[in-house]
């Protein structure tokens, strides 16, 4: 059985046993094999696409990893809110149950100042989808919407 000796600066001898040698070799191999390993991101997250009511009627092109945010002007104090009335094609999926309401900046703390409803969608497959909203008071059944917004989405 071979043993390797290593002299320390204190002039005493330390015995390197075969188990220590094997452990040193294995650790060296592990370090050499993992030194060049860097996680590879083959397709980083693409930017979020943001549209608003003024973009109604537009066709929006998305990649599979992109999210779509639709911001629709709203003033909850009036009772009107945006309702998602159509999401065709099973291409897009709404993220969350309800839209996130964002207040407008209000330095004077005025009452009744509006904001925007932020709807977030993510693609689930390639294809086309129609996303349609209507602005109405939910309790006024049968009344026509005061505004609508429609977006055609193509996921590639």
N, C-alpha and C positions, 0 to 999 in steps of 0.2 A: 504494500500500500504506500503510495506516495504522499508526502506532506510537504507543504511549502512553508518556508520560514520567512518572516518579515521582521526586520530589526526596527525597534522604535527608537526615538531620540533619547530615551532614558536608558538605553543599553540593555534592556531586558528583551528576551525573545518571546514572540507571540506565535503560537502554532495556528496555522490555517488548516482546518480539518477538511476532508473531502466534502462534507456537507456545506461548509462555508464557501468552498470553491464553486460548487454547483449553484448555490444561491447567488453568488456574485455573477456567474455566467448568465443565469436566467434573468437577473435584473438588468444586466448589460444588454441582453437580447431584447428585453421588453422596451428599454429606453431607445434603442436603435430602431425598432419596428414602429414605435409610436411617435418618434420625433418629427416625421414628415406628415403625420396625420392631422389635417386641419378639416373641420367640418365643411363640406362643400354644399353650397346652396345653389341648386341648379337653376332656380327661377325665383329670385327674391320677390317679396310682396310688392305688387304693382300699386301705383297710387290710387287713392279713392277718387271716384268721379262724383262731383257735386253739381246738381242742377236745381233750378228753382221754377216757380210758376211761370216765369217769363219764357222758359224753354219749352213750354207745352207744345206738343206736336212734333218735337224733335225726335230723331232716331239716335239712340245712344249706343255706341259700341263698347263692349266690355270684354276683358279677358276673364278666364275662369277664376282667377285668384283676386280679381278686383271687387271692391264693394261699391255700391251705388248709394249715394245719399241724396234724397229729394227733400229740399227745404221749401215749405209752403207757408206764405204769410198768413198769420192767424191772430185773432184777438179773442181770447177765451171769455172775456167779460161780456161779450155780445151773445154768447151761447152757441155761436157757429163754430164748427170744427170740421176738419177734413176727414172724410171716410174713404177707406180703400174699398172701391166698389167692384174692381175687376183686376185680376192678376192671372192672365192667360198663359198657356204654354208650359206650365210647370217647369220653367227655366230659372225663375227667380224665387227666392224665399225671403220673406220678411224676417228681419232680425229683431226679436223682442215682440211682446204682445201689443203694445201701444206705441204711438210716436212719442218722442221726447220733445217736450215743449221748452223752447228757449226764449226767454224774455229779451226784448230789445234793451239796449243800454238806456238807463233811465237815471241820469244824474240828479234830476230834480224830484225824483220819486213821485211822479205824476200817477194818478189813479187811472186805470183803464187803458194804459199804453199797451200796444200789441207786441207781438213777437213772431215766432215761426215754429211750425211743427216740423220736426226732423224725422224722416222715415229712412231707415237703413235696410238695404236689401243686399243679398249675396247670391251669385249664380250657383246653381246646383248641377247644371249641365249645359252643353252648347245648344243653341237654338234661338228662337225669337219669342218675345213676350210682350204683351201689352199691359201697361200699368196705368190704371185710371182712378182718379180721385174726384170726389164731389164735396163741395163745402156747403154744409147745411146744418140746421139744428136737428139733432137726432130724434127729438120728440115730435117734430112736425112731419109726421108720415104723410106721404102723398104730395107734399109741396116740392116744387122744382128747386134744384140746387141753385145757389146764387153765383157760384163759380165752379169751374171744373178744370182739371189738368190731366193731360194724357201724354204718356211717353211710350215710345216703341223702343224696346231694348233688344240688341243683338249680342249674344254671347258667343265668342269665337274661341 
